[in-house]
Amino acid sequence: MIIKHLPKIKKRATGAHGETALYQPFWQGGEKPDSMKTFTNFGRITLRPGGTNTLHMHKDVEQVYVVLRGAGTVQVGDERAEVRAGDAVFLPAKVSHGFFNTGDKTAIVLMVGTRVSQA
C-alpha cells in the first residue's frame, strides 16, 4: 500500500504551465507505483482567482481534469466552457488545453494523465 499525504506535498509552479498554477504531483515520473505504468501524472492544481495553467499540449498524453473546488473556464482546442466543482473534462492528446480561474475563489483541479497507446 502506498499513501501520500497531500499537505506534505510541496506546491510548485512549472514554467511550461505558467507561474500562477501551483502543482502538487501525487505520482509522476519514476516515483509512481509500478502498477500505474501507463499513468504519466496524477496530481492537484491550485489556481487563485485570475490564475491559469496556460494553454499547452501533450503529444502522447491524454488527461482528465476534475474540478474539486471553485469554478472557471476550460479550453480544449478552440472550444471554451464554464466548469464548476463536480465537473470532469476529458483532454485528448495533441489538442491544446488550459484552465482559467475566472471566479473569485481559489479553484482546485485534480489532474490524471495517461500515455496514449502507440499500437
C-alpha distances in whole Angstrom, upper triangle without the diagonal:
4,7,10,13,16,19,18,18,22,24,26,29,29,33,32,31,34,34,33,30,27,24,20,18,14,14,17,19,17,14,12,10,12,11,13,16,19,17,20,18,17,18,20,24,26,30,33,36,38,35,34,31,35,35,33,33,30,32,29,26,26,24,24,25,24,26,25,28,31,33,35,36,34,36,35,38,41,40,39,38,37,34,32,29,28,29,27,29,28,29,30,30,34,35,35,33,33,32,35,35,38,37,38,35,31,29,26,25,21,21,20,21,21,23,26,27,30,31
4,7,10,13,16,15,14,18,20,22,25,25,29,29,28,30,30,30,26,23,20,16,14,11,10,14,16,14,11,10,8,11,11,12,15,17,15,17,16,14,15,17,21,23,27,30,33,35,32,31,28,31,32,30,30,27,29,27,24,24,22,22,23,22,24,22,25,29,31,32,33,32,33,33,36,39,38,37,36,35,31,30,27,26,27,25,27,26,27,28,28,32,32,32,30,30,29,32,32,35,35,35,32,29,27,23,22,18,19,17,19,19,22,25,26,29,30
4,7,10,12,12,12,16,18,20,23,24,28,28,27,29,28,27,24,21,18,14,13,9,11,14,17,16,12,11,11,14,14,14,17,19,17,18,16,13,13,15,19,21,24,27,30,32,29,29,27,30,31,30,30,28,30,28,25,24,22,22,21,20,22,20,22,26,28,30,32,30,32,32,35,38,37,35,34,33,29,28,25,24,25,24,26,26,27,29,29,32,32,32,30,29,28,30,29,33,32,32,29,26,24,20,20,17,17,17,19,20,23,26,28,31,32
4,6,9,8,8,12,14,17,20,21,25,25,24,25,25,24,21,18,15,11,10,7,9,13,15,15,12,11,12,16,16,15,18,19,16,17,14,12,11,12,16,17,21,24,27,29,26,26,24,27,29,27,28,26,29,27,24,24,21,20,20,19,20,18,20,24,26,27,29,28,30,30,33,36,35,33,32,31,28,26,23,23,24,23,25,25,25,28,28,31,31,30,28,26,25,27,27,30,29,30,26,23,21,18,17,15,16,16,18,20,22,26,28,31,33
4,6,6,7,11,13,16,19,21,25,26,24,25,24,23,20,17,14,11,11,9,12,15,18,18,15,15,16,19,20,18,21,23,19,20,16,14,12,12,15,16,20,22,25,27,25,25,23,27,29,28,29,28,31,29,26,25,22,22,20,19,20,17,19,22,25,26,29,28,30,31,34,37,35,33,32,30,27,25,22,22,24,23,25,26,27,29,29,32,32,31,28,26,25,26,25,29,27,27,24,20,20,16,17,15,16,17,20,22,25,28,31,34,36
4,5,5,8,10,13,16,18,22,23,21,22,20,19,16,13,11,8,9,8,11,14,18,19,15,15,17,20,21,19,21,22,19,18,15,12,9,9,12,12,16,18,21,24,21,21,20,24,26,25,26,25,28,27,24,23,20,19,18,16,17,14,15,18,21,23,25,24,27,28,31,33,32,30,29,27,24,22,19,20,21,21,22,24,24,27,27,30,29,28,25,23,21,23,21,25,24,24,20,17,16,13,13,12,14,15,18,21,24,27,30,33,35
4,6,8,9,13,16,19,22,24,22,22,20,19,17,13,12,9,12,11,14,17,20,21,18,18,20,24,24,22,25,26,22,22,18,15,12,11,13,13,16,17,21,23,21,22,21,25,27,27,28,28,31,30,27,27,23,22,20,19,18,16,16,19,22,24,26,26,29,30,33,35,34,32,30,28,25,23,20,22,24,23,25,27,27,30,30,32,32,30,27,25,23,24,22,25,24,23,20,16,16,14,15,15,17,19,21,24,27,30,33,36,39
4,6,9,12,16,18,22,23,22,22,21,20,18,14,13,9,11,10,13,16,18,19,15,17,18,22,23,21,24,25,22,21,18,16,13,13,15,15,18,20,23,25,23,23,22,26,28,27,29,28,31,30,27,27,24,24,22,21,21,19,20,22,25,26,29,28,30,31,34,37,36,34,33,31,28,26,24,25,26,26,27,28,28,31,31,33,32,31,28,26,24,26,24,28,27,26,23,19,19,16,18,17,18,19,22,24,27,30,33,35,38
4,6,9,13,15,18,20,18,19,18,17,15,11,9,6,7,8,10,12,15,16,13,14,17,20,21,19,21,22,19,18,14,13,10,10,12,12,16,18,22,23,20,20,19,22,25,24,25,24,27,26,23,24,21,21,19,19,19,18,19,21,23,24,26,25,27,28,31,33,33,31,30,29,26,24,22,23,24,23,24,25,25,27,27,29,29,27,25,23,21,23,22,26,25,25,22,18,18,15,15,14,15,16,18,21,24,27,30,32,35
4,6,10,12,16,18,17,17,15,15,13,9,8,6,9,10,13,14,16,17,15,16,19,23,24,22,23,24,21,19,16,14,11,11,12,12,15,16,20,21,18,19,17,21,23,23,24,24,27,27,24,24,22,22,20,20,20,19,19,21,23,24,25,25,27,28,30,33,32,30,30,29,26,25,23,25,25,24,25,26,25,28,27,29,29,27,24,22,21,22,21,24,24,24,21,17,17,15,16,15,16,18,20,23,25,28,31,33,36
4,7,10,13,15,14,13,12,11,9,5,5,5,8,11,13,14,17,19,17,18,21,24,25,22,24,24,20,18,15,14,10,9,9,8,11,13,17,18,14,15,14,17,20,20,22,22,25,25,22,23,20,20,18,18,18,17,17,18,20,20,22,21,23,25,27,29,29,27,27,25,23,22,21,22,23,22,23,24,23,25,25,27,26,24,21,19,17,18,17,21,21,21,18,14,14,12,13,14,14,17,18,22,24,27,30,32,35
4,7,10,12,11,11,9,10,8,5,5,7,9,12,14,14,16,18,17,18,22,25,26,23,24,24,20,18,15,14,12,11,9,10,11,13,17,17,14,14,12,15,18,17,19,20,23,23,21,22,20,20,18,19,19,19,19,20,21,21,22,21,22,24,26,28,28,26,26,25,24,23,22,24,24,23,23,24,22,24,24,25,24,22,20,17,17,17,17,21,21,22,19,16,15,14,14,15,15,17,18,21,23,26,29,31,34
4,7,9,8,7,5,7,6,5,6,9,11,15,16,15,17,20,19,20,24,26,27,24,25,24,21,18,15,15,13,12,10,10,10,12,16,15,11,11,9,12,15,15,17,18,21,22,20,21,19,19,17,19,19,19,19,19,20,19,20,19,20,21,23,25,25,24,24,24,22,23,22,24,24,23,22,23,21,23,22,23,22,19,17,15,14,15,16,19,20,20,19,15,15,14,14,15,15,17,18,21,22,25,29,30,34
4,5,6,6,6,9,8,8,8,11,11,15,16,14,15,18,18,19,23,25,26,23,23,22,19,16,14,15,13,13,11,12,13,15,18,17,13,12,9,11,13,12,14,15,18,19,17,19,17,19,17,20,20,21,21,21,21,20,20,19,19,20,21,24,24,23,24,24,23,24,24,25,24,23,21,21,19,21,20,20,19,17,16,14,14,16,17,20,22,23,21,18,17,16,15,16,14,17,16,19,20,23,26,27,31
4,6,5,6,10,10,11,11,14,15,19,19,17,17,20,21,22,26,28,29,26,25,24,22,18,17,18,17,16,14,15,15,17,19,17,14,12,10,10,12,11,14,15,18,20,19,20,19,21,19,22,22,24,24,23,23,21,21,19,19,20,21,23,24,23,25,25,25,26,26,28,26,25,23,23,20,22,20,20,19,16,16,14,15,16,18,21,23,24,23,20,19,19,18,19,17,19,19,21,22,24,27,28,31
4,6,8,11,10,12,12,15,15,19,18,16,16,20,21,21,25,26,28,24,23,22,19,16,15,17,16,16,14,15,15,18,20,18,14,12,9,8,9,8,10,11,14,16,15,17,16,18,17,20,21,23,23,23,22,20,19,17,17,17,18,20,21,21,23,23,23,24,25,26,25,23,21,20,17,18,16,16,16,13,13,12,14,15,18,20,23,24,24,21,19,19,17,18,16,17,16,18,19,21,24,24,28
4,7,8,7,9,10,13,14,17,18,16,17,21,21,21,25,27,27,23,23,22,19,16,14,15,14,13,11,12,12,14,16,14,11,8,5,5,7,7,10,12,15,17,15,16,14,16,14,17,17,19,20,19,19,16,16,14,14,15,16,18,19,18,19,20,19,21,21,23,21,20,18,18,15,17,16,16,15,12,10,9,10,12,14,17,19,21,20,17,16,15,14,15,13,15,15,18,19,21,24,25,29
4,6,6,9,11,14,16,20,20,19,20,23,24,24,28,30,30,27,27,25,22,19,17,18,16,15,12,12,11,13,14,12,9,7,5,6,9,10,13,15,19,21,19,19,18,19,17,19,19,20,20,19,18,16,16,15,15,17,18,20,20,19,20,20,20,21,22,24,23,22,20,21,18,20,19,19,18,14,13,10,11,11,13,16,18,19,19,16,15,16,15,17,16,18,18,21,22,24,28,29,33
4,6,8,10,14,16,19,21,19,21,24,24,25,28,31,32,28,28,27,24,21,19,19,17,15,12,11,10,11,13,12,8,8,8,9,13,13,17,18,22,24,22,22,20,21,19,21,20,21,20,19,19,17,18,17,18,20,21,23,23,21,23,22,22,22,23,25,24,23,22,23,21,23,23,23,21,18,16,13,13,13,13,16,18,18,18,15,15,16,16,18,17,20,20,24,25,27,31,32,35
4,6,10,13,16,19,21,20,22,26,25,25,29,31,32,28,29,28,25,22,19,19,16,14,10,9,7,7,9,8,5,6,7,9,13,14,18,20,23,25,22,22,20,20,17,18,17,18,17,16,16,14,15,15,17,19,21,22,22,20,20,19,19,19,19,22,21,21,20,22,20,23,23,23,21,18,16,12,11,10,10,13,14,15,14,11,12,13,13,16,16,19,20,24,26,28,31,33,36
4,6,10,12,16,18,17,19,23,22,22,25,28,28,25,26,24,21,18,15,15,12,10,6,6,5,8,10,10,6,6,5,8,12,13,16,17,21,22,19,19,16,16,14,15,14,15,14,14,14,13,14,14,15,17,20,21,21,19,19,18,17,17,17,20,19,18,18,19,17,20,20,21,19,16,14,11,9,9,10,13,14,15,14,11,10,10,10,12,12,16,17,20,22,25,28,30,33
4,7,10,13,15,15,18,21,19,20,23,26,26,23,24,24,20,18,14,14,10,8,6,5,7,9,12,13,9,9,8,12,15,15,18,19,22,23,20,20,17,17,15,16,15,15,14,15,16,16,17,17,18,20,23,24,24,22,22,21,19,18,18,20,20,19,19,20,19,22,22,23,22,19,17,14,12,13,12,16,17,17,15,11,11,10,10,12,12,15,17,20,22,25,29,31,34
4,6,10,11,11,14,17,16,16,19,22,23,19,21,20,16,14,11,10,7,6,5,7,9,12,16,16,12,12,9,13,15,15,17,17,20,20,17,18,15,15,13,14,14,14,15,16,17,17,18,17,19,20,22,25,24,22,22,21,19,19,18,20,19,18,18,19,18,20,20,21,21,19,16,14,13,14,15,18,19,20,17,14,12,10,10,10,10,12,14,17,19,22,26,28,31
4,6,9,10,13,15,13,14,17,20,20,17,19,19,15,14,10,9,5,5,6,8,12,14,18,19,16,15,13,17,19,18,19,19,22,21,18,19,16,16,14,14,15,14,15,17,19,19,21,19,21,22,25,28,27,25,25,24,21,20,18,20,20,19,19,20,19,22,22,24,23,21,19,17,16,18,17,21,21,22,19,15,14,11,10,10,10,12,14,17,19,23,26,28,31
4,5,6,10,12,10,10,13,16,17,14,15,16,12,10,7,6,4,6,9,11,15,18,21,22,18,17,14,18,19,18,18,17,20,19,16,16,14,14,14,15,16,16,17,20,21,21,22,20,22,22,25,28,27,26,25,25,22,22,20,20,20,18,19,19,18,20,20,22,22,21,19,17,17,19,20,23,24,25,22,18,16,13,12,10,9,10,11,14,16,20,23,25,28
4,7,10,12,9,8,11,14,14,12,14,15,11,11,8,6,5,8,11,14,17,20,23,25,21,20,18,21,22,21,21,19,22,20,17,17,15,15,15,15,16,16,18,21,22,23,24,22,24,24,27,30,29,28,27,26,23,22,20,20,21,19,19,20,19,21,21,24,24,23,21,20,19,22,22,26,26,27,23,20,18,14,13,10,10,10,12,14,17,20,23,25,28
4,7,8,6,5,8,11,12,9,11,12,9,8,6,5,7,10,13,16,20,23,26,27,23,22,19,22,22,20,20,18,20,18,15,16,14,15,16,16,19,18,21,24,25,25,26,23,25,24,27,30,29,29,28,28,25,25,23,22,22,20,20,19,19,20,20,22,23,23,21,21,21,24,24,28,28,29,26,23,21,17,15,12,11,10,10,12,14,18,20,22,25
4,6,6,6,9,11,13,10,10,11,8,6,5,7,8,12,14,17,20,23,26,27,23,21,18,20,20,18,17,15,17,15,13,14,13,15,16,18,20,20,23,25,25,25,25,23,24,23,25,28,28,28,28,28,26,26,24,24,23,21,20,19,18,19,18,20,21,21,20,19,20,23,24,28,29,30,27,24,22,18,16,14,11,10,10,11,12,16,18,20,23
4,6,6,10,11,13,10,9,11,9,7,7,10,12,15,17,20,23,26,29,29,26,23,20,22,22,19,18,15,16,15,13,15,15,18,19,21,23,24,26,28,29,28,28,25,26,25,26,30,30,30,30,31,29,29,28,27,27,24,23,21,20,20,18,20,22,22,21,21,23,26,27,31,32,33,31,27,25,22,20,17,14,13,11,12,12,15,17,19,22
4,6,8,9,12,11,9,12,11,10,10,13,14,18,20,23,26,29,32,33,29,27,23,25,26,23,21,19,20,17,16,19,19,21,22,24,26,26,29,31,32,32,32,29,29,28,30,33,34,34,34,34,32,32,31,30,30,27,26,24,23,23,21,23,25,25,25,25,26,29,30,34,35,36,34,30,28,25,23,20,18,16,15,14,14,18,19,20,23
4,7,9,12,10,11,13,11,11,10,11,13,16,18,21,25,28,31,32,28,26,23,26,26,24,23,20,22,20,18,20,19,20,21,22,25,24,27,29,30,31,31,29,30,29,31,34,34,34,34,34,31,31,29,28,28,26,26,25,24,24,23,25,27,26,26,25,26,29,29,33,34,35,32,28,26,23,21,18,17,15,15,15,16,20,21,23,25
4,6,8,7,8,10,8,9,8,9,11,15,18,21,24,28,31,31,28,26,23,25,26,23,22,19,21,18,16,17,16,18,19,20,23,22,25,28,29,29,30,27,28,27,29,33,32,32,32,32,29,29,27,26,26,23,23,22,21,22,21,24,25,25,24,24,25,28,29,32,33,34,31,28,25,22,20,16,15,13,12,12,14,17,19,21,23
4,5,6,7,10,10,11,11,11,14,18,21,24,27,31,34,35,31,29,26,29,29,26,25,22,23,20,18,19,18,19,21,22,24,24,27,30,31,32,32,30,31,29,32,35,35,34,34,34,31,31,28,27,27,24,25,23,23,24,23,26,28,28,27,27,28,31,31,35,35,37,34,30,28,24,22,18,17,14,14,14,15,18,19,22,23
4,5,5,9,10,12,13,14,17,21,24,27,30,33,36,37,34,31,28,30,30,27,25,22,23,19,18,19,19,21,23,24,27,27,30,33,34,34,34,31,32,30,32,36,35,36,35,36,33,33,31,29,29,26,26,24,24,24,23,26,28,29,28,29,30,33,34,37,38,40,37,33,31,27,25,21,19,16,15,14,14,17,17,19,21
4,6,8,9,12,13,13,17,20,23,27,30,33,36,37,34,31,28,30,30,27,25,22,23,19,17,18,18,19,21,22,25,25,29,32,32,33,33,30,31,29,31,35,34,34,34,34,31,31,29,27,27,24,24,22,23,22,22,25,27,28,27,28,29,32,33,37,37,39,36,33,30,26,24,20,18,15,14,13,14,16,16,19,20
4,6,5,8,9,10,13,17,20,23,26,30,33,33,30,28,24,27,26,24,22,19,20,16,14,15,14,16,18,19,22,22,26,29,29,29,29,27,27,25,28,31,30,31,30,31,28,28,26,24,24,21,21,19,19,19,19,22,23,25,24,24,25,29,30,33,34,35,33,29,26,23,20,17,15,11,11,9,11,14,14,17,19
4,5,8,10,12,15,19,22,25,28,32,34,34,31,28,25,27,26,23,21,17,18,14,13,14,15,17,19,21,24,25,28,31,31,31,31,27,28,26,27,31,31,31,31,32,30,30,29,27,26,23,22,20,19,19,17,20,23,24,24,25,26,30,31,34,35,37,35,31,29,25,22,19,16,13,11,9,9,12,12,14,16
4,6,9,11,15,18,20,24,27,30,33,33,29,26,23,25,23,21,18,15,15,11,10,11,12,14,17,19,22,24,27,29,29,29,28,25,25,22,24,28,27,28,28,29,27,28,27,25,24,20,19,17,16,15,14,17,19,21,21,22,24,27,29,32,33,36,33,30,27,24,21,17,14,11,9,5,5,8,9,12,13
4,6,7,11,14,17,20,23,27,29,29,26,23,20,22,21,18,16,13,15,11,9,10,9,11,14,16,19,20,23,26,26,26,25,22,22,20,22,26,26,26,26,27,24,25,23,22,21,18,17,15,14,14,13,17,18,19,18,19,21,24,26,29,30,32,30,27,23,20,17,14,11,7,6,4,6,10,11,14,17
4,7,10,14,15,19,21,25,27,27,24,21,17,19,18,16,14,11,12,10,7,9,9,12,14,16,19,20,23,25,25,24,24,21,21,19,21,25,25,25,25,26,24,25,24,23,22,18,17,15,14,14,12,15,17,17,17,17,19,22,24,28,29,31,29,25,22,20,16,14,10,8,5,5,6,10,12,14,17
4,6,10,12,15,18,22,24,24,21,18,15,17,17,15,14,12,14,13,9,10,9,11,12,14,16,17,20,22,22,22,22,19,20,19,21,24,24,24,24,24,22,22,21,20,19,16,16,15,13,15,14,16,17,17,16,16,17,20,21,25,26,28,25,22,19,16,13,10,7,6,5,7,9,13,16,18,21
4,7,10,14,16,20,23,24,20,18,15,18,19,17,16,15,17,16,12,12,9,10,10,11,14,14,17,19,20,20,21,18,20,19,22,25,24,23,23,23,20,20,18,18,17,14,15,14,14,16,16,19,19,19,17,16,16,19,20,24,24,26,23,20,17,14,11,8,6,5,6,9,12,15,18,21,23
4,7,10,13,17,20,21,17,16,13,17,18,17,17,16,19,18,15,14,11,11,10,11,12,12,14,17,18,18,19,17,19,19,22,25,24,23,22,22,19,18,16,17,16,14,15,15,15,18,18,20,20,19,17,15,15,17,18,21,21,23,20,16,14,10,8,6,5,7,9,12,15,18,21,24,27
4,7,10,13,16,18,14,14,12,16,17,17,18,18,21,20,17,16,13,12,9,9,10,9,11,13,15,15,17,16,18,19,22,24,23,21,20,19,16,15,14,15,15,14,14,16,16,19,19,22,21,19,16,14,13,15,14,18,18,19,16,13,10,7,6,5,6,9,12,15,18,21,24,27,30
4,6,10,13,14,11,10,8,12,14,15,16,17,21,21,17,16,13,12,9,10,10,10,11,12,13,13,14,13,16,17,20,22,21,19,18,17,15,14,13,15,15,14,14,16,15,18,19,21,19,17,14,12,10,11,11,15,15,16,14,10,8,6,5,6,7,11,13,17,19,22,25,28,31
4,7,10,12,9,9,9,13,16,17,19,20,24,24,21,20,17,15,12,12,10,10,9,10,12,12,14,14,17,19,22,24,22,20,19,17,15,14,13,16,16,16,16,19,18,22,22,24,22,20,16,13,11,11,10,13,13,13,11,7,6,5,7,9,11,14,17,21,23,26,29,32,35
4,7,8,5,6,8,11,14,16,19,20,24,25,22,21,18,17,13,13,11,12,10,9,10,10,12,13,15,18,21,22,21,18,17,15,14,13,13,16,16,16,17,19,18,22,23,24,21,19,15,12,9,8,6,10,10,11,9,6,5,6,8,11,13,17,19,22,25,27,31,33,36
4,6,5,8,11,13,17,19,22,24,28,29,26,25,21,20,16,16,14,14,11,10,11,11,13,15,17,21,23,24,23,19,19,16,15,14,15,18,18,19,20,22,22,25,26,27,25,22,18,15,11,10,7,9,9,8,7,4,6,9,11,15,16,20,22,26,29,31,34,36,40
4,5,9,12,14,17,20,23,25,29,30,27,26,23,21,18,18,14,15,12,9,9,9,12,14,17,20,23,23,21,18,17,14,14,13,15,18,18,20,20,23,22,26,27,28,25,22,18,15,12,9,5,6,6,5,6,6,7,11,13,17,19,22,24,28,31,32,36,38,41
4,7,10,11,14,17,21,24,27,29,26,25,23,21,18,19,16,17,15,12,11,9,11,13,15,18,21,20,19,16,16,14,15,15,17,20,19,20,20,22,21,25,26,26,23,20,17,13,10,7,5,6,7,8,9,9,10,13,15,18,19,23,24,28,30,31,35,37,40
4,7,9,12,15,18,21,24,26,23,22,20,19,16,17,15,16,14,12,11,10,11,12,14,17,19,20,19,16,16,15,15,15,16,19,19,19,18,20,19,22,23,23,21,17,15,11,8,6,5,8,10,10,11,9,9,11,12,16,16,20,21,25,27,28,32,34,37
4,5,8,11,14,17,21,22,20,19,17,16,13,15,14,16,15,13,12,9,9,10,11,14,16,17,16,14,14,14,14,15,16,19,17,17,16,18,16,19,20,20,17,14,11,7,6,4,6,9,11,13,13,11,10,11,11,14,14,17,18,22,24,25,29,30,34
4,7,8,11,14,17,19,16,16,14,14,12,14,14,16,16,15,14,12,11,10,11,13,15,16,16,15,16,16,15,16,17,19,17,16,15,16,14,16,17,17,15,12,9,6,6,7,9,12,15,17,16,13,11,12,11,13,12,15,15,19,20,22,26,27,30
4,6,10,13,16,19,17,17,15,16,14,17,16,19,19,17,16,13,11,10,10,11,13,14,15,13,15,16,16,18,20,21,19,18,16,17,14,16,16,15,13,10,8,5,7,7,11,13,16,18,18,16,14,15,14,16,15,17,17,20,21,22,26,27,30
4,7,11,14,16,15,14,14,15,14,17,17,20,21,19,17,14,12,10,8,9,9,11,12,12,14,16,16,19,21,22,19,18,15,15,12,13,13,12,10,6,5,4,8,9,13,15,18,21,21,19,17,17,15,17,15,17,16,19,19,20,23,24,28
4,7,10,13,12,12,12,14,14,17,18,21,22,21,20,17,15,12,10,10,10,13,14,14,17,18,18,21,22,23,20,18,15,14,11,12,11,10,8,5,6,6,10,12,16,18,21,24,23,21,19,18,16,17,14,15,14,16,16,17,20,21,24
4,6,9,9,9,10,13,14,18,19,22,24,23,22,19,17,14,11,10,9,13,14,15,18,20,20,22,23,24,21,18,15,13,9,9,7,6,6,4,6,9,12,15,19,21,24,27,26,24,21,20,17,17,14,14,12,13,13,13,17,17,21
4,6,5,7,9,13,14,18,20,23,25,25,24,21,19,16,14,12,12,16,17,18,20,22,22,24,24,24,22,18,15,13,10,9,6,6,7,8,9,12,15,18,21,24,26,29,28,25,22,21,18,17,13,13,10,11,10,10,13,14,18
4,6,8,11,15,17,21,23,26,28,29,27,25,22,19,17,14,13,17,19,20,22,25,24,27,28,27,24,21,18,15,11,9,5,5,8,10,12,15,18,21,25,27,30,33,32,29,26,25,21,20,17,15,12,12,9,9,12,11,15
4,7,10,14,17,20,23,25,28,29,27,26,24,20,19,16,16,19,20,22,24,26,25,27,27,26,24,20,18,14,11,9,6,7,10,12,14,17,19,23,26,29,31,34,32,30,27,25,21,19,16,14,10,9,6,5,8,8,12
4,7,10,13,16,19,22,24,25,24,23,21,18,17,14,15,19,19,20,21,23,22,24,24,23,20,17,14,11,9,7,5,8,10,11,12,14,17,20,23,26,28,31,29,26,23,21,18,16,12,10,6,6,5,5,9,11,14
4,7,10,14,17,19,22,23,22,20,19,15,14,12,13,17,17,18,18,20,19,21,21,20,17,13,11,8,6,5,5,8,9,11,11,13,15,19,21,24,26,29,27,25,21,19,16,14,10,8,6,6,7,7,10,13,15
4,7,10,13,16,18,20,18,18,16,13,13,11,14,17,16,17,17,18,16,18,17,16,14,10,8,6,5,7,8,11,11,11,10,11,13,16,18,21,23,26,24,21,18,16,12,10,7,5,4,6,9,10,13,16,19
4,6,10,12,15,17,16,15,15,12,13,11,14,17,16,15,15,16,13,14,14,13,10,7,6,5,6,9,11,14,13,13,11,12,12,15,17,20,21,23,22,19,16,13,10,8,6,5,7,9,12,13,16,19,21
4,6,9,12,13,12,12,12,9,11,11,15,17,15,14,13,13,10,11,11,10,8,6,5,7,8,11,13,16,14,14,10,10,9,12,13,16,17,20,18,16,12,10,6,6,5,7,9,12,15,16,20,23,25
4,6,9,11,11,12,13,11,14,14,18,20,17,16,14,13,10,9,8,7,6,4,6,9,11,14,17,20,18,17,14,13,11,14,14,16,16,19,16,14,11,9,6,5,7,8,12,15,18,19,22,26,28
4,6,7,7,9,11,10,14,15,19,20,18,15,13,11,7,6,5,6,6,6,8,12,13,17,20,22,20,18,15,13,10,12,11,13,13,15,13,11,8,6,5,6,9,12,15,18,21,23,26,29,31
4,7,9,12,14,14,17,19,22,24,21,19,16,14,11,8,5,6,8,9,12,15,17,20,23,25,23,22,18,16,13,14,13,15,14,15,12,11,8,5,6,7,10,13,16,20,23,25,28,31,33
4,7,10,13,14,18,20,23,24,22,19,16,14,10,7,5,8,10,12,14,17,19,23,25,27,25,23,19,16,13,13,11,13,11,12,9,7,5,5,7,10,13,16,19,23,26,28,31,34,37
4,7,11,13,16,19,22,23,20,17,14,11,9,6,6,9,10,13,15,18,19,23,25,27,24,22,18,15,12,11,8,9,7,8,6,6,4,7,9,12,15,18,21,25,28,29,33,36,38
4,7,9,13,16,19,19,17,13,11,7,6,4,6,10,9,12,13,16,17,21,24,25,22,20,16,13,10,9,6,7,6,9,8,8,6,9,9,13,15,18,21,24,27,28,32,34,37
4,7,10,13,16,16,14,10,8,6,6,6,9,12,11,12,12,15,16,19,22,22,19,17,13,10,7,6,4,5,6,9,10,10,8,10,10,14,15,18,20,24,26,27,31,33,36
4,7,10,13,12,10,7,6,4,6,9,12,14,11,12,11,14,14,17,19,20,16,14,11,8,6,5,6,6,9,13,13,13,11,13,12,15,15,18,20,23,25,25,29,31,34
4,7,10,10,8,6,6,6,7,10,12,14,11,10,8,10,10,13,16,16,13,11,7,6,5,6,9,10,12,16,16,15,12,13,11,13,13,15,16,19,21,22,25,27,30
4,6,7,6,4,7,9,10,14,16,17,14,13,10,11,9,12,14,14,10,8,5,5,6,8,11,12,15,19,19,18,15,16,14,16,15,17,17,19,21,20,24,26,28
4,6,5,7,9,12,12,16,18,18,14,13,9,9,7,8,10,10,7,6,4,7,9,12,15,16,19,22,22,21,18,18,15,16,15,16,15,17,18,17,21,22,25
4,6,8,11,15,16,19,22,22,18,16,13,12,9,9,11,9,5,5,6,9,12,14,18,18,22,25,25,24,21,22,19,20,18,18,17,19,19,18,21,22,24
4,7,10,14,16,20,22,23,19,18,14,14,12,13,14,13,9,8,9,11,13,14,18,18,21,25,26,25,22,23,21,22,21,22,21,22,23,22,25,26,28
4,7,10,13,16,19,20,16,15,12,12,11,13,15,14,11,10,9,11,12,13,16,16,19,23,23,23,20,21,19,20,19,20,20,22,23,22,25,26,29
4,7,10,13,17,17,14,14,11,13,12,15,17,17,13,11,9,10,10,10,13,12,15,19,20,20,17,18,17,19,18,20,20,23,24,24,27,29,31
4,6,10,13,14,11,12,10,12,13,16,19,19,15,14,11,11,10,10,12,11,13,17,18,18,15,17,15,17,17,19,20,23,25,25,28,30,32
4,7,11,12,10,11,11,14,15,18,21,22,18,17,14,12,10,10,10,9,10,14,15,15,13,15,14,16,17,20,21,24,27,27,30,32,35
4,7,8,6,8,9,12,14,17,20,22,19,17,14,12,9,10,10,10,10,14,13,14,11,12,11,13,15,17,19,22,25,25,29,31,33
4,6,6,9,11,14,16,20,23,25,22,20,17,15,11,11,10,11,10,12,11,12,9,10,10,12,15,17,20,23,26,27,30,33,35
4,6,9,11,15,17,21,24,26,23,22,18,16,13,14,12,13,12,14,12,11,8,8,9,11,14,16,19,22,26,27,30,33,35
4,7,10,13,16,20,23,25,23,22,19,17,15,16,15,16,15,17,15,15,12,11,10,11,13,15,18,21,24,25,28,32,33
4,7,10,13,16,20,22,19,19,16,15,13,14,14,15,15,18,16,16,12,12,10,11,12,14,17,19,22,23,26,29,31
4,7,10,13,16,19,17,17,14,13,12,15,15,17,17,20,19,17,14,12,9,9,10,11,13,15,19,19,22,25,27
4,6,10,13,15,13,13,10,11,10,13,15,17,18,21,20,18,15,14,10,10,10,11,12,14,17,17,20,23,25
4,6,10,13,11,12,10,12,12,16,18,20,21,24,23,21,18,16,13,12,10,10,10,11,14,13,16,19,21
4,7,9,7,8,7,9,11,15,17,19,21,25,24,22,18,17,13,13,10,10,9,11,12,12,15,18,20
4,7,6,9,9,12,14,18,21,23,25,28,27,25,22,21,17,16,13,12,10,10,11,9,12,14,17
4,6,8,10,13,16,19,22,25,27,30,29,27,24,22,19,18,14,13,10,10,9,7,11,12,15
4,7,9,13,16,20,23,25,28,31,30,28,25,24,21,20,17,16,13,13,12,10,13,13,16
4,6,10,14,16,20,22,25,28,28,26,23,22,19,19,16,16,14,14,14,13,16,17,19
4,7,11,13,17,19,22,25,25,23,20,20,17,18,15,16,14,16,16,15,19,20,23
4,7,10,14,16,18,22,21,20,17,17,14,15,12,14,13,15,16,16,20,21,24
4,7,10,12,15,18,18,16,13,14,11,13,12,14,14,17,18,19,23,24,27
4,7,9,12,15,14,12,10,11,9,12,11,14,15,18,21,21,25,27,30
4,6,9,12,12,11,9,11,11,14,14,18,19,22,24,25,29,31,34
4,6,8,8,8,6,10,10,14,15,19,21,24,27,28,32,34,37
4,7,9,10,9,13,14,17,19,22,24,27,30,30,34,36,39
4,6,8,8,12,14,17,19,23,25,29,31,32,36,38,41
4,7,9,13,15,19,21,25,27,31,34,35,39,41,44
4,6,10,13,16,19,23,25,29,32,34,37,40,43
4,7,10,13,16,20,22,26,29,31,35,37,40
4,7,10,13,16,19,23,26,28,31,34,36
4,7,10,13,16,20,23,25,29,31,34
4,6,10,13,16,20,22,25,28,30
4,7,10,14,17,19,22,25,28
4,7,10,14,16,19,22,25
4,7,10,13,16,19,21
4,7,9,13,15,18
4,6,9,12,15
4,6,9,12
4,6,9
4,5
4
